[in-house]
Amino acid sequence: MEKPYKEKETIEREDFWATTSNKQLSSVQHVKTILAQHGRPDIVVPDNVLFEGGDS
């Protein structure tokens, strides 16, 4: 049985440092854009979310 074709949604924004389809990385980029200057967020992400699949 063939798997149905699933289109990847790629997030591309001028205020993001990377164009990616990785939703976890997009969330981290979003937090950075809304963080106040010198702000310090607490973010919990799965292991390797920032380095998997070349999305860095």
All heavy atoms as atom14 arrays in JSON, in Angstrom:
{
  "sequence": "MEKPYKEKETIEREDFWATTSNKQLSSVQHVKTILAQHGRPDIVVPDNVLFEGGDS",
  "atom14_mask": [
    [1, 1, 1, 1, 1, 1, 1, 1, 0, 0, 0, 0, 0, 0],
    [1, 1, 1, 1, 1, 1, 1, 1, 1, 0, 0, 0, 0, 0],
    [1, 1, 1, 1, 1, 1, 1, 1, 1, 0, 0, 0, 0, 0],
    [1, 1, 1, 1, 1, 1, 1, 0, 0, 0, 0, 0, 0, 0],
    [1, 1, 1, 1, 1, 1, 1, 1, 1, 1, 1, 1, 0, 0],
    [1, 1, 1, 1, 1, 1, 1, 1, 1, 0, 0, 0, 0, 0],
    [1, 1, 1, 1, 1, 1, 1, 1, 1, 0, 0, 0, 0, 0],
    [1, 1, 1, 1, 1, 1, 1, 1, 1, 0, 0, 0, 0, 0],
    [1, 1, 1, 1, 1, 1, 1, 1, 1, 0, 0, 0, 0, 0],
    [1, 1, 1, 1, 1, 1, 1, 0, 0, 0, 0, 0, 0, 0],
    [1, 1, 1, 1, 1, 1, 1, 1, 0, 0, 0, 0, 0, 0],
    [1, 1, 1, 1, 1, 1, 1, 1, 1, 0, 0, 0, 0, 0],
    [1, 1, 1, 1, 1, 1, 1, 1, 1, 1, 1, 0, 0, 0],
    [1, 1, 1, 1, 1, 1, 1, 1, 1, 0, 0, 0, 0, 0],
    [1, 1, 1, 1, 1, 1, 1, 1, 0, 0, 0, 0, 0, 0],
    [1, 1, 1, 1, 1, 1, 1, 1, 1, 1, 1, 0, 0, 0],
    [1, 1, 1, 1, 1, 1, 1, 1, 1, 1, 1, 1, 1, 1],
    [1, 1, 1, 1, 1, 0, 0, 0, 0, 0, 0, 0, 0, 0],
    [1, 1, 1, 1, 1, 1, 1, 0, 0, 0, 0, 0, 0, 0],
    [1, 1, 1, 1, 1, 1, 1, 0, 0, 0, 0, 0, 0, 0],
    [1, 1, 1, 1, 1, 1, 0, 0, 0, 0, 0, 0, 0, 0],
    [1, 1, 1, 1, 1, 1, 1, 1, 0, 0, 0, 0, 0, 0],
    [1, 1, 1, 1, 1, 1, 1, 1, 1, 0, 0, 0, 0, 0],
    [1, 1, 1, 1, 1, 1, 1, 1, 1, 0, 0, 0, 0, 0],
    [1, 1, 1, 1, 1, 1, 1, 1, 0, 0, 0, 0, 0, 0],
    [1, 1, 1, 1, 1, 1, 0, 0, 0, 0, 0, 0, 0, 0],
    [1, 1, 1, 1, 1, 1, 0, 0, 0, 0, 0, 0, 0, 0],
    [1, 1, 1, 1, 1, 1, 1, 0, 0, 0, 0, 0, 0, 0],
    [1, 1, 1, 1, 1, 1, 1, 1, 1, 0, 0, 0, 0, 0],
    [1, 1, 1, 1, 1, 1, 1, 1, 1, 1, 0, 0, 0, 0],
    [1, 1, 1, 1, 1, 1, 1, 0, 0, 0, 0, 0, 0, 0],
    [1, 1, 1, 1, 1, 1, 1, 1, 1, 0, 0, 0, 0, 0],
    [1, 1, 1, 1, 1, 1, 1, 0, 0, 0, 0, 0, 0, 0],
    [1, 1, 1, 1, 1, 1, 1, 1, 0, 0, 0, 0, 0, 0],
    [1, 1, 1, 1, 1, 1, 1, 1, 0, 0, 0, 0, 0, 0],
    [1, 1, 1, 1, 1, 0, 0, 0, 0, 0, 0, 0, 0, 0],
    [1, 1, 1, 1, 1, 1, 1, 1, 1, 0, 0, 0, 0, 0],
    [1, 1, 1, 1, 1, 1, 1, 1, 1, 1, 0, 0, 0, 0],
    [1, 1, 1, 1, 0, 0, 0, 0, 0, 0, 0, 0, 0, 0],
    [1, 1, 1, 1, 1, 1, 1, 1, 1, 1, 1, 0, 0, 0],
    [1, 1, 1, 1, 1, 1, 1, 0, 0, 0, 0, 0, 0, 0],
    [1, 1, 1, 1, 1, 1, 1, 1, 0, 0, 0, 0, 0, 0],
    [1, 1, 1, 1, 1, 1, 1, 1, 0, 0, 0, 0, 0, 0],
    [1, 1, 1, 1, 1, 1, 1, 0, 0, 0, 0, 0, 0, 0],
    [1, 1, 1, 1, 1, 1, 1, 0, 0, 0, 0, 0, 0, 0],
    [1, 1, 1, 1, 1, 1, 1, 0, 0, 0, 0, 0, 0, 0],
    [1, 1, 1, 1, 1, 1, 1, 1, 0, 0, 0, 0, 0, 0],
    [1, 1, 1, 1, 1, 1, 1, 1, 0, 0, 0, 0, 0, 0],
    [1, 1, 1, 1, 1, 1, 1, 0, 0, 0, 0, 0, 0, 0],
    [1, 1, 1, 1, 1, 1, 1, 1, 0, 0, 0, 0, 0, 0],
    [1, 1, 1, 1, 1, 1, 1, 1, 1, 1, 1, 0, 0, 0],
    [1, 1, 1, 1, 1, 1, 1, 1, 1, 0, 0, 0, 0, 0],
    [1, 1, 1, 1, 0, 0, 0, 0, 0, 0, 0, 0, 0, 0],
    [1, 1, 1, 1, 0, 0, 0, 0, 0, 0, 0, 0, 0, 0],
    [1, 1, 1, 1, 1, 1, 1, 1, 0, 0, 0, 0, 0, 0],
    [1, 1, 1, 1, 1, 1, 0, 0, 0, 0, 0, 0, 0, 0]
  ],
  "atom14_positions": [
    [[0.85, -1.18, 0.0], [0.0, 0.0, 0.0], [0.89, 1.24, 0.0], [1.8, 1.37, 0.81], [-0.91, 0.0, 1.23], [-1.74, 1.25, 1.32], [-2.78, 1.32, 2.8], [-4.09, 0.26, 2.32], [0.0, 0.0, 0.0], [0.0, 0.0, 0.0], [0.0, 0.0, 0.0], [0.0, 0.0, 0.0], [0.0, 0.0, 0.0], [0.0, 0.0, 0.0]],
    [[0.62, 2.15, -0.91], [1.4, 3.39, -1.0], [0.97, 4.37, 0.08], [-0.2, 4.47, 0.41], [1.2, 4.04, -2.37], [1.9, 3.33, -3.48], [1.79, 4.11, -4.77], [1.99, 5.34, -4.73], [1.51, 3.49, -5.79], [0.0, 0.0, 0.0], [0.0, 0.0, 0.0], [0.0, 0.0, 0.0], [0.0, 0.0, 0.0], [0.0, 0.0, 0.0]],
    [[1.96, 5.08, 0.59], [1.65, 6.13, 1.56], [1.13, 7.34, 0.82], [1.63, 7.66, -0.26], [2.91, 6.52, 2.35], [3.41, 5.41, 3.24], [4.62, 5.88, 4.02], [5.12, 4.77, 4.92], [6.29, 5.17, 5.69], [0.0, 0.0, 0.0], [0.0, 0.0, 0.0], [0.0, 0.0, 0.0], [0.0, 0.0, 0.0], [0.0, 0.0, 0.0]],
    [[0.14, 8.01, 1.37], [-0.38, 9.21, 0.7], [0.67, 10.31, 0.69], [1.49, 10.41, 1.61], [-1.59, 9.62, 1.55], [-1.42, 8.93, 2.84], [-0.57, 7.73, 2.61], [0.0, 0.0, 0.0], [0.0, 0.0, 0.0], [0.0, 0.0, 0.0], [0.0, 0.0, 0.0], [0.0, 0.0, 0.0], [0.0, 0.0, 0.0], [0.0, 0.0, 0.0]],
    [[0.68, 11.1, -0.36], [1.61, 12.21, -0.5], [1.28, 13.26, 0.55], [0.15, 13.65, 0.72], [1.51, 12.82, -1.9], [2.34, 14.05, -2.07], [3.72, 13.97, -2.23], [1.76, 15.31, -2.05], [4.49, 15.11, -2.39], [2.52, 16.46, -2.2], [3.89, 16.35, -2.37], [4.64, 17.48, -2.52], [0.0, 0.0, 0.0], [0.0, 0.0, 0.0]],
    [[2.29, 13.68, 1.28], [2.09, 14.7, 2.31], [3.02, 15.86, 2.0], [4.23, 15.71, 1.98], [2.39, 14.15, 3.7], [2.09, 15.13, 4.81], [2.3, 14.51, 6.16], [2.02, 15.52, 7.24], [2.26, 15.0, 8.58], [0.0, 0.0, 0.0], [0.0, 0.0, 0.0], [0.0, 0.0, 0.0], [0.0, 0.0, 0.0], [0.0, 0.0, 0.0]],
    [[2.44, 17.01, 1.74], [3.22, 18.2, 1.42], [3.81, 18.79, 2.7], [3.13, 18.94, 3.7], [2.33, 19.24, 0.74], [3.09, 20.47, 0.29], [2.18, 21.44, -0.44], [1.17, 20.99, -0.99], [2.51, 22.62, -0.44], [0.0, 0.0, 0.0], [0.0, 0.0, 0.0], [0.0, 0.0, 0.0], [0.0, 0.0, 0.0], [0.0, 0.0, 0.0]],
    [[5.1, 19.09, 2.67], [5.73, 19.73, 3.81], [5.5, 21.22, 3.74], [5.69, 21.84, 2.71], [7.24, 19.47, 3.81], [7.65, 18.15, 4.37], [9.14, 18.13, 4.56], [9.53, 16.98, 5.43], [10.97, 16.98, 5.7], [0.0, 0.0, 0.0], [0.0, 0.0, 0.0], [0.0, 0.0, 0.0], [0.0, 0.0, 0.0], [0.0, 0.0, 0.0]],
    [[5.11, 21.78, 4.86], [4.94, 23.22, 4.94], [6.25, 23.81, 5.42], [6.77, 23.44, 6.46], [3.83, 23.57, 5.92], [3.6, 25.05, 6.04], [2.48, 25.38, 7.01], [1.66, 24.51, 7.3], [2.46, 26.51, 7.48], [0.0, 0.0, 0.0], [0.0, 0.0, 0.0], [0.0, 0.0, 0.0], [0.0, 0.0, 0.0], [0.0, 0.0, 0.0]],
    [[6.82, 24.7, 4.64], [8.08, 25.33, 5.0], [7.8, 26.74, 5.47], [7.12, 27.51, 4.8], [9.04, 25.37, 3.8], [9.27, 24.02, 3.37], [10.36, 26.0, 4.17], [0.0, 0.0, 0.0], [0.0, 0.0, 0.0], [0.0, 0.0, 0.0], [0.0, 0.0, 0.0], [0.0, 0.0, 0.0], [0.0, 0.0, 0.0], [0.0, 0.0, 0.0]],
    [[8.31, 27.06, 6.65], [8.13, 28.37, 7.23], [9.26, 29.27, 6.77], [10.42, 28.95, 6.93], [8.13, 28.3, 8.77], [7.14, 27.26, 9.29], [7.89, 29.68, 9.38], [5.72, 27.5, 8.9], [0.0, 0.0, 0.0], [0.0, 0.0, 0.0], [0.0, 0.0, 0.0], [0.0, 0.0, 0.0], [0.0, 0.0, 0.0], [0.0, 0.0, 0.0]],
    [[8.92, 30.39, 6.16], [9.93, 31.34, 5.69], [9.51, 32.74, 6.13], [8.52, 33.27, 5.64], [10.07, 31.27, 4.18], [11.18, 32.12, 3.64], [11.39, 31.92, 2.15], [10.87, 30.93, 1.6], [12.06, 32.76, 1.56], [0.0, 0.0, 0.0], [0.0, 0.0, 0.0], [0.0, 0.0, 0.0], [0.0, 0.0, 0.0], [0.0, 0.0, 0.0]],
    [[10.26, 33.31, 7.08], [9.98, 34.65, 7.57], [11.27, 35.43, 7.61], [12.32, 34.88, 7.9], [9.37, 34.59, 8.98], [7.96, 34.05, 9.0], [7.35, 33.98, 10.37], [7.72, 35.06, 11.27], [7.21, 35.2, 12.48], [6.33, 34.35, 12.93], [7.6, 36.19, 13.26], [0.0, 0.0, 0.0], [0.0, 0.0, 0.0], [0.0, 0.0, 0.0]],
    [[11.19, 36.73, 7.35], [12.38, 37.56, 7.36], [13.02, 37.65, 8.74], [14.22, 37.83, 8.86], [12.05, 38.97, 6.85], [11.74, 39.01, 5.37], [11.43, 40.4, 4.88], [11.73, 41.38, 5.59], [10.88, 40.5, 3.78], [0.0, 0.0, 0.0], [0.0, 0.0, 0.0], [0.0, 0.0, 0.0], [0.0, 0.0, 0.0], [0.0, 0.0, 0.0]],
    [[12.21, 37.54, 9.8], [12.75, 37.65, 11.16], [13.24, 36.32, 11.72], [13.71, 36.26, 12.84], [11.73, 38.29, 12.1], [10.39, 37.56, 12.11], [10.13, 36.75, 11.19], [9.59, 37.82, 13.01], [0.0, 0.0, 0.0], [0.0, 0.0, 0.0], [0.0, 0.0, 0.0], [0.0, 0.0, 0.0], [0.0, 0.0, 0.0], [0.0, 0.0, 0.0]],
    [[13.17, 35.23, 10.94], [13.72, 33.94, 11.35], [15.09, 33.77, 10.72], [15.31, 34.16, 9.58], [12.82, 32.8, 10.89], [11.58, 32.6, 11.72], [11.18, 33.49, 12.69], [10.79, 31.49, 11.5], [10.03, 33.3, 13.45], [9.64, 31.26, 12.26], [9.26, 32.17, 13.22], [0.0, 0.0, 0.0], [0.0, 0.0, 0.0], [0.0, 0.0, 0.0]],
    [[16.02, 33.17, 11.45], [17.37, 32.98, 10.92], [17.47, 31.77, 10.01], [18.44, 31.64, 9.28], [18.4, 32.9, 12.05], [18.29, 31.7, 12.94], [18.81, 30.46, 12.68], [17.64, 31.61, 14.19], [18.51, 29.61, 13.72], [17.79, 30.29, 14.66], [16.93, 32.51, 14.98], [17.28, 29.86, 15.87], [16.43, 32.07, 16.18], [16.59, 30.76, 16.61]],
    [[16.48, 30.87, 10.02], [16.53, 29.67, 9.18], [15.15, 29.39, 8.59], [14.14, 29.53, 9.27], [16.98, 28.47, 10.0], [0.0, 0.0, 0.0], [0.0, 0.0, 0.0], [0.0, 0.0, 0.0], [0.0, 0.0, 0.0], [0.0, 0.0, 0.0], [0.0, 0.0, 0.0], [0.0, 0.0, 0.0], [0.0, 0.0, 0.0], [0.0, 0.0, 0.0]],
    [[15.13, 29.01, 7.32], [13.91, 28.53, 6.68], [13.83, 27.04, 6.96], [14.79, 26.32, 6.7], [13.95, 28.79, 5.17], [14.06, 30.18, 4.96], [12.71, 28.26, 4.48], [0.0, 0.0, 0.0], [0.0, 0.0, 0.0], [0.0, 0.0, 0.0], [0.0, 0.0, 0.0], [0.0, 0.0, 0.0], [0.0, 0.0, 0.0], [0.0, 0.0, 0.0]],
    [[12.72, 26.59, 7.5], [12.64, 25.2, 7.94], [11.21, 24.67, 7.9], [10.26, 25.44, 7.93], [13.19, 25.06, 9.38], [13.13, 23.71, 9.77], [12.42, 25.91, 10.36], [0.0, 0.0, 0.0], [0.0, 0.0, 0.0], [0.0, 0.0, 0.0], [0.0, 0.0, 0.0], [0.0, 0.0, 0.0], [0.0, 0.0, 0.0], [0.0, 0.0, 0.0]],
    [[11.09, 23.35, 7.83], [9.79, 22.71, 7.99], [9.68, 22.1, 9.39], [8.66, 21.52, 9.74], [9.6, 21.62, 6.93], [10.62, 20.64, 7.06], [0.0, 0.0, 0.0], [0.0, 0.0, 0.0], [0.0, 0.0, 0.0], [0.0, 0.0, 0.0], [0.0, 0.0, 0.0], [0.0, 0.0, 0.0], [0.0, 0.0, 0.0], [0.0, 0.0, 0.0]],
    [[10.72, 22.26, 10.21], [10.75, 21.76, 11.58], [9.95, 22.7, 12.48], [10.35, 23.83, 12.73], [12.21, 21.67, 12.03], [12.37, 21.13, 13.43], [11.62, 21.49, 14.33], [13.36, 20.28, 13.61], [0.0, 0.0, 0.0], [0.0, 0.0, 0.0], [0.0, 0.0, 0.0], [0.0, 0.0, 0.0], [0.0, 0.0, 0.0], [0.0, 0.0, 0.0]],
    [[8.81, 22.22, 12.95], [7.92, 23.08, 13.74], [8.52, 23.46, 15.09], [8.28, 24.55, 15.6], [6.57, 22.4, 13.92], [5.82, 22.36, 12.6], [4.47, 21.75, 12.75], [3.77, 21.87, 11.43], [3.04, 20.76, 11.01], [0.0, 0.0, 0.0], [0.0, 0.0, 0.0], [0.0, 0.0, 0.0], [0.0, 0.0, 0.0], [0.0, 0.0, 0.0]],
    [[9.32, 22.56, 15.68], [9.95, 22.89, 16.96], [10.95, 24.03, 16.78], [11.0, 24.96, 17.58], [10.66, 21.68, 17.57], [9.71, 20.61, 18.04], [9.68, 19.42, 17.1], [10.14, 19.47, 15.97], [9.13, 18.32, 17.57], [0.0, 0.0, 0.0], [0.0, 0.0, 0.0], [0.0, 0.0, 0.0], [0.0, 0.0, 0.0], [0.0, 0.0, 0.0]],
    [[11.76, 23.97, 15.72], [12.73, 25.04, 15.47], [12.01, 26.35, 15.15], [12.42, 27.41, 15.62], [13.67, 24.67, 14.32], [14.71, 25.72, 13.95], [15.58, 26.1, 15.14], [15.57, 25.25, 12.8], [0.0, 0.0, 0.0], [0.0, 0.0, 0.0], [0.0, 0.0, 0.0], [0.0, 0.0, 0.0], [0.0, 0.0, 0.0], [0.0, 0.0, 0.0]],
    [[10.92, 26.28, 14.42], [10.15, 27.49, 14.13], [9.61, 28.11, 15.42], [9.6, 29.33, 15.57], [8.97, 27.17, 13.2], [9.47, 26.81, 11.93], [0.0, 0.0, 0.0], [0.0, 0.0, 0.0], [0.0, 0.0, 0.0], [0.0, 0.0, 0.0], [0.0, 0.0, 0.0], [0.0, 0.0, 0.0], [0.0, 0.0, 0.0], [0.0, 0.0, 0.0]],
    [[9.21, 27.27, 16.37], [8.71, 27.79, 17.65], [9.82, 28.5, 18.42], [9.61, 29.57, 19.0], [8.15, 26.65, 18.51], [7.02, 26.11, 17.88], [0.0, 0.0, 0.0], [0.0, 0.0, 0.0], [0.0, 0.0, 0.0], [0.0, 0.0, 0.0], [0.0, 0.0, 0.0], [0.0, 0.0, 0.0], [0.0, 0.0, 0.0], [0.0, 0.0, 0.0]],
    [[11.02, 27.92, 18.43], [12.16, 28.55, 19.1], [12.48, 29.89, 18.43], [12.74, 30.9, 19.11], [13.39, 27.62, 19.11], [14.63, 28.34, 19.6], [13.12, 26.39, 19.96], [0.0, 0.0, 0.0], [0.0, 0.0, 0.0], [0.0, 0.0, 0.0], [0.0, 0.0, 0.0], [0.0, 0.0, 0.0], [0.0, 0.0, 0.0], [0.0, 0.0, 0.0]],
    [[12.46, 29.92, 17.1], [12.73, 31.17, 16.38], [11.67, 32.22, 16.73], [11.99, 33.4, 16.9], [12.76, 30.93, 14.87], [13.94, 30.1, 14.44], [13.99, 29.93, 12.94], [14.85, 30.54, 12.32], [13.12, 29.14, 12.37], [0.0, 0.0, 0.0], [0.0, 0.0, 0.0], [0.0, 0.0, 0.0], [0.0, 0.0, 0.0], [0.0, 0.0, 0.0]],
    [[10.42, 31.81, 16.83], [9.34, 32.73, 17.17], [9.56, 33.33, 18.56], [9.4, 34.54, 18.76], [7.99, 32.05, 17.08], [6.85, 32.92, 17.49], [6.45, 34.01, 16.75], [6.06, 32.89, 18.59], [5.44, 34.6, 17.37], [5.19, 33.95, 18.49], [0.0, 0.0, 0.0], [0.0, 0.0, 0.0], [0.0, 0.0, 0.0], [0.0, 0.0, 0.0]],
    [[9.91, 32.5, 19.53], [10.17, 32.99, 20.89], [11.28, 34.04, 20.85], [11.18, 35.08, 21.5], [10.53, 31.84, 21.84], [11.07, 32.36, 23.16], [9.33, 30.95, 22.08], [0.0, 0.0, 0.0], [0.0, 0.0, 0.0], [0.0, 0.0, 0.0], [0.0, 0.0, 0.0], [0.0, 0.0, 0.0], [0.0, 0.0, 0.0], [0.0, 0.0, 0.0]],
    [[12.34, 33.79, 20.08], [13.44, 34.75, 19.99], [12.95, 36.09, 19.44], [13.38, 37.14, 19.9], [14.56, 34.21, 19.11], [15.73, 35.16, 19.0], [16.7, 34.7, 17.94], [17.81, 35.7, 17.72], [17.38, 36.9, 17.03], [0.0, 0.0, 0.0], [0.0, 0.0, 0.0], [0.0, 0.0, 0.0], [0.0, 0.0, 0.0], [0.0, 0.0, 0.0]],
    [[12.04, 36.07, 18.47], [11.58, 37.32, 17.87], [10.72, 38.16, 18.81], [10.69, 39.38, 18.68], [10.78, 37.08, 16.57], [9.59, 36.38, 16.87], [11.6, 36.33, 15.54], [0.0, 0.0, 0.0], [0.0, 0.0, 0.0], [0.0, 0.0, 0.0], [0.0, 0.0, 0.0], [0.0, 0.0, 0.0], [0.0, 0.0, 0.0], [0.0, 0.0, 0.0]],
    [[10.02, 37.51, 19.76], [9.15, 38.27, 20.65], [9.8, 38.53, 22.02], [9.22, 39.22, 22.85], [7.79, 37.57, 20.85], [7.95, 36.21, 21.49], [7.05, 37.5, 19.53], [6.62, 35.55, 21.85], [0.0, 0.0, 0.0], [0.0, 0.0, 0.0], [0.0, 0.0, 0.0], [0.0, 0.0, 0.0], [0.0, 0.0, 0.0], [0.0, 0.0, 0.0]],
    [[11.0, 38.02, 22.22], [11.68, 38.19, 23.5], [12.2, 39.62, 23.64], [12.77, 40.18, 22.7], [12.85, 37.2, 23.55], [13.58, 37.03, 24.86], [12.63, 36.47, 25.91], [14.76, 36.09, 24.68], [0.0, 0.0, 0.0], [0.0, 0.0, 0.0], [0.0, 0.0, 0.0], [0.0, 0.0, 0.0], [0.0, 0.0, 0.0], [0.0, 0.0, 0.0]],
    [[12.0, 40.2, 24.8], [12.51, 41.55, 25.06], [14.04, 41.53, 25.05], [14.66, 40.5, 25.34], [12.01, 42.03, 26.42], [0.0, 0.0, 0.0], [0.0, 0.0, 0.0], [0.0, 0.0, 0.0], [0.0, 0.0, 0.0], [0.0, 0.0, 0.0], [0.0, 0.0, 0.0], [0.0, 0.0, 0.0], [0.0, 0.0, 0.0], [0.0, 0.0, 0.0]],
    [[14.64, 42.67, 24.71], [16.1, 42.75, 24.7], [16.62, 42.36, 26.08], [16.11, 42.83, 27.09], [16.55, 44.16, 24.34], [18.04, 44.27, 24.15], [18.45, 45.65, 23.65], [17.65, 46.56, 23.54], [19.72, 45.79, 23.35], [0.0, 0.0, 0.0], [0.0, 0.0, 0.0], [0.0, 0.0, 0.0], [0.0, 0.0, 0.0], [0.0, 0.0, 0.0]],
    [[17.61, 41.51, 26.1], [18.23, 40.97, 27.32], [17.28, 40.05, 28.09], [17.53, 39.73, 29.25], [18.76, 42.08, 28.23], [19.72, 42.99, 27.55], [20.95, 42.57, 27.1], [19.63, 44.3, 27.23], [21.58, 43.58, 26.53], [20.79, 44.64, 26.59], [0.0, 0.0, 0.0], [0.0, 0.0, 0.0], [0.0, 0.0, 0.0], [0.0, 0.0, 0.0]],
    [[16.15, 39.65, 27.47], [15.24, 38.71, 28.11], [15.83, 37.31, 28.15], [16.74, 36.98, 27.39], [0.0, 0.0, 0.0], [0.0, 0.0, 0.0], [0.0, 0.0, 0.0], [0.0, 0.0, 0.0], [0.0, 0.0, 0.0], [0.0, 0.0, 0.0], [0.0, 0.0, 0.0], [0.0, 0.0, 0.0], [0.0, 0.0, 0.0], [0.0, 0.0, 0.0]],
    [[15.32, 36.49, 29.06], [15.83, 35.14, 29.22], [14.66, 34.16, 29.28], [14.01, 34.04, 30.31], [16.66, 35.05, 30.49], [17.89, 35.94, 30.43], [18.66, 35.9, 31.72], [19.26, 34.59, 31.85], [19.97, 34.21, 32.89], [20.15, 35.03, 33.89], [20.49, 33.01, 32.93], [0.0, 0.0, 0.0], [0.0, 0.0, 0.0], [0.0, 0.0, 0.0]],
    [[14.39, 33.44, 28.18], [13.27, 32.5, 28.18], [13.69, 31.15, 28.77], [14.85, 30.79, 28.78], [12.96, 32.34, 26.7], [14.31, 32.44, 26.06], [15.03, 33.51, 26.87], [0.0, 0.0, 0.0], [0.0, 0.0, 0.0], [0.0, 0.0, 0.0], [0.0, 0.0, 0.0], [0.0, 0.0, 0.0], [0.0, 0.0, 0.0], [0.0, 0.0, 0.0]],
    [[12.73, 30.4, 29.25], [12.92, 29.0, 29.61], [12.14, 28.19, 28.58], [10.93, 28.33, 28.46], [12.35, 28.71, 31.0], [13.18, 29.34, 32.11], [14.41, 29.43, 31.95], [12.6, 29.72, 33.13], [0.0, 0.0, 0.0], [0.0, 0.0, 0.0], [0.0, 0.0, 0.0], [0.0, 0.0, 0.0], [0.0, 0.0, 0.0], [0.0, 0.0, 0.0]],
    [[12.87, 27.36, 27.83], [12.24, 26.56, 26.77], [12.69, 25.12, 26.93], [13.88, 24.85, 27.05], [12.66, 27.07, 25.37], [12.26, 28.52, 25.19], [12.05, 26.19, 24.29], [12.77, 29.12, 23.91], [0.0, 0.0, 0.0], [0.0, 0.0, 0.0], [0.0, 0.0, 0.0], [0.0, 0.0, 0.0], [0.0, 0.0, 0.0], [0.0, 0.0, 0.0]],
    [[11.74, 24.2, 26.91], [12.06, 22.77, 26.97], [11.73, 22.19, 25.6], [10.6, 22.3, 25.13], [11.24, 22.06, 28.07], [11.55, 20.58, 28.09], [11.53, 22.7, 29.42], [0.0, 0.0, 0.0], [0.0, 0.0, 0.0], [0.0, 0.0, 0.0], [0.0, 0.0, 0.0], [0.0, 0.0, 0.0], [0.0, 0.0, 0.0], [0.0, 0.0, 0.0]],
    [[12.72, 21.59, 24.95], [12.54, 20.98, 23.64], [13.09, 19.56, 23.66], [13.95, 19.24, 24.48], [13.23, 21.81, 22.52], [12.6, 23.17, 22.37], [14.72, 21.95, 22.78], [0.0, 0.0, 0.0], [0.0, 0.0, 0.0], [0.0, 0.0, 0.0], [0.0, 0.0, 0.0], [0.0, 0.0, 0.0], [0.0, 0.0, 0.0], [0.0, 0.0, 0.0]],
    [[12.62, 18.7, 22.76], [13.14, 17.34, 22.69], [14.64, 17.32, 22.34], [15.16, 18.26, 21.73], [12.33, 16.69, 21.56], [11.13, 17.55, 21.4], [11.53, 18.92, 21.81], [0.0, 0.0, 0.0], [0.0, 0.0, 0.0], [0.0, 0.0, 0.0], [0.0, 0.0, 0.0], [0.0, 0.0, 0.0], [0.0, 0.0, 0.0], [0.0, 0.0, 0.0]],
    [[15.32, 16.24, 22.71], [16.73, 16.08, 22.36], [16.94, 16.26, 20.86], [16.14, 15.8, 20.06], [17.23, 14.67, 22.75], [17.32, 14.49, 24.25], [17.36, 15.5, 24.96], [17.36, 13.33, 24.69], [0.0, 0.0, 0.0], [0.0, 0.0, 0.0], [0.0, 0.0, 0.0], [0.0, 0.0, 0.0], [0.0, 0.0, 0.0], [0.0, 0.0, 0.0]],
    [[18.01, 16.92, 20.49], [18.43, 17.11, 19.1], [17.53, 18.0, 18.26], [17.71, 18.09, 17.06], [18.61, 15.78, 18.38], [20.03, 15.29, 18.44], [20.92, 16.02, 18.88], [20.24, 14.07, 18.03], [0.0, 0.0, 0.0], [0.0, 0.0, 0.0], [0.0, 0.0, 0.0], [0.0, 0.0, 0.0], [0.0, 0.0, 0.0], [0.0, 0.0, 0.0]],
    [[16.54, 18.65, 18.83], [15.61, 19.45, 18.02], [16.34, 20.56, 17.26], [15.95, 20.93, 16.17], [14.45, 20.0, 18.86], [14.91, 21.11, 19.8], [13.35, 20.53, 17.96], [0.0, 0.0, 0.0], [0.0, 0.0, 0.0], [0.0, 0.0, 0.0], [0.0, 0.0, 0.0], [0.0, 0.0, 0.0], [0.0, 0.0, 0.0], [0.0, 0.0, 0.0]],
    [[17.42, 21.08, 17.81], [18.12, 22.19, 17.16], [19.13, 21.71, 16.12], [19.64, 22.51, 15.35], [18.82, 23.04, 18.21], [17.89, 23.68, 19.24], [18.7, 24.48, 20.26], [16.88, 24.58, 18.56], [0.0, 0.0, 0.0], [0.0, 0.0, 0.0], [0.0, 0.0, 0.0], [0.0, 0.0, 0.0], [0.0, 0.0, 0.0], [0.0, 0.0, 0.0]],
    [[19.43, 20.43, 16.07], [20.5, 19.95, 15.18], [20.08, 18.83, 14.25], [20.86, 18.41, 13.42], [21.69, 19.49, 16.02], [22.18, 20.54, 16.96], [21.91, 20.47, 18.31], [22.88, 21.63, 16.49], [22.34, 21.44, 19.18], [23.32, 22.63, 17.34], [23.05, 22.53, 18.69], [0.0, 0.0, 0.0], [0.0, 0.0, 0.0], [0.0, 0.0, 0.0]],
    [[18.87, 18.32, 14.33], [18.47, 17.2, 13.49], [18.15, 17.63, 12.07], [17.68, 18.73, 11.84], [17.28, 16.47, 14.1], [15.99, 17.25, 14.04], [14.82, 16.55, 14.7], [15.01, 15.58, 15.43], [13.7, 17.03, 14.48], [0.0, 0.0, 0.0], [0.0, 0.0, 0.0], [0.0, 0.0, 0.0], [0.0, 0.0, 0.0], [0.0, 0.0, 0.0]],
    [[18.44, 16.78, 11.14], [18.05, 16.96, 9.76], [18.6, 18.19, 9.06], [18.06, 18.61, 8.05], [0.0, 0.0, 0.0], [0.0, 0.0, 0.0], [0.0, 0.0, 0.0], [0.0, 0.0, 0.0], [0.0, 0.0, 0.0], [0.0, 0.0, 0.0], [0.0, 0.0, 0.0], [0.0, 0.0, 0.0], [0.0, 0.0, 0.0], [0.0, 0.0, 0.0]],
    [[19.68, 18.77, 9.56], [20.28, 19.93, 8.91], [19.49, 21.21, 9.04], [19.76, 22.17, 8.37], [0.0, 0.0, 0.0], [0.0, 0.0, 0.0], [0.0, 0.0, 0.0], [0.0, 0.0, 0.0], [0.0, 0.0, 0.0], [0.0, 0.0, 0.0], [0.0, 0.0, 0.0], [0.0, 0.0, 0.0], [0.0, 0.0, 0.0], [0.0, 0.0, 0.0]],
    [[18.5, 21.26, 9.91], [17.7, 22.48, 10.11], [18.36, 23.38, 11.13], [17.9, 23.55, 12.24], [16.29, 22.13, 10.61], [15.44, 21.53, 9.53], [15.81, 21.67, 8.36], [14.42, 20.92, 9.85], [0.0, 0.0, 0.0], [0.0, 0.0, 0.0], [0.0, 0.0, 0.0], [0.0, 0.0, 0.0], [0.0, 0.0, 0.0], [0.0, 0.0, 0.0]],
    [[19.48, 23.94, 10.77], [20.16, 24.84, 11.71], [20.67, 26.05, 11.0], [20.67, 26.18, 9.84], [21.29, 24.13, 12.42], [22.24, 23.65, 11.5], [0.0, 0.0, 0.0], [0.0, 0.0, 0.0], [0.0, 0.0, 0.0], [0.0, 0.0, 0.0], [0.0, 0.0, 0.0], [0.0, 0.0, 0.0], [0.0, 0.0, 0.0], [0.0, 0.0, 0.0]]
  ]
}
